[in-house]
Amino acid sequence: MPKAKKTWQEKLAEDRDMPKVVEITGNLTTTWGTGTVCIPAPREVDEIMRMVPKGRLITINMIREIVAKRHGATIG
């Protein structure tokens, strides 16, 4: 029997031990440099997007910046 697809709400609720801050290593240093990266929980990204006033814009880079600041990481 095929597995039922998860709803958006179920996916949003999956925190999987997130957020987590990890060291940037290996090939990733070529793209991102050195330091740490924060991997946010889906709910956190949703919360950030909901803070944006109607008619305003937030970019992925702005979201990354907010996540990094919140968790003391180099990048988000």
C-alpha positions in Angstrom: 0.0 0.0 0.0 1.5 3.4 -1.0 2.3 5.8 1.8 -0.1 8.7 2.2 1.4 12.1 1.3 1.9 14.5 4.2 -0.1 17.6 4.3 1.6 21.0 4.3 0.7 21.4 8.0 2.3 18.0 8.8 5.5 19.0 6.9 5.5 22.4 8.7 5.3 20.7 12.1 8.4 18.5 11.5 11.1 20.1 13.5 13.6 17.2 13.3 15.9 18.6 16.0 16.0 22.0 14.3 17.2 24.6 14.4 20.7 23.4 14.5 24.0 25.3 14.1 26.8 23.4 12.4 30.3 24.2 11.3 30.8 24.8 7.6 33.2 22.1 6.3 34.5 20.4 3.2 33.3 21.6 -0.3 30.8 24.0 1.3 33.6 26.3 2.3 34.2 27.1 -1.3 30.7 28.5 -1.6 29.9 29.8 1.9 33.4 30.4 3.4 34.2 29.5 7.0 32.1 29.8 10.1 28.8 28.2 11.0 25.5 27.7 9.3 22.1 27.6 11.0 19.5 25.2 9.6 16.1 26.5 10.7 12.9 24.6 11.5 10.2 25.0 8.9 8.0 26.7 11.5 10.7 29.4 12.1 10.9 30.2 8.4 7.0 30.4 8.2 7.0 32.7 11.3 9.5 35.0 9.6 7.5 35.1 6.4 4.3 35.9 8.3 6.0 38.9 9.9 6.2 40.6 6.5 3.5 43.2 6.1 1.1 42.7 3.2 2.4 44.3 0.0 6.0 44.1 1.2 8.8 41.8 0.0 11.3 39.6 1.8 14.0 37.7 -0.1 15.6 34.4 0.8 18.8 36.3 1.7 16.9 38.5 4.1 15.4 35.3 5.7 18.9 33.8 5.9 20.2 36.9 7.6 17.4 36.9 10.3 18.0 33.1 11.0 21.7 33.6 11.3 21.3 36.5 13.7 18.8 34.7 15.9 21.1 31.7 16.4 24.5 33.4 16.4 25.6 31.7 13.1 27.7 33.1 10.3 24.9 32.3 7.7 21.5 30.9 7.7 
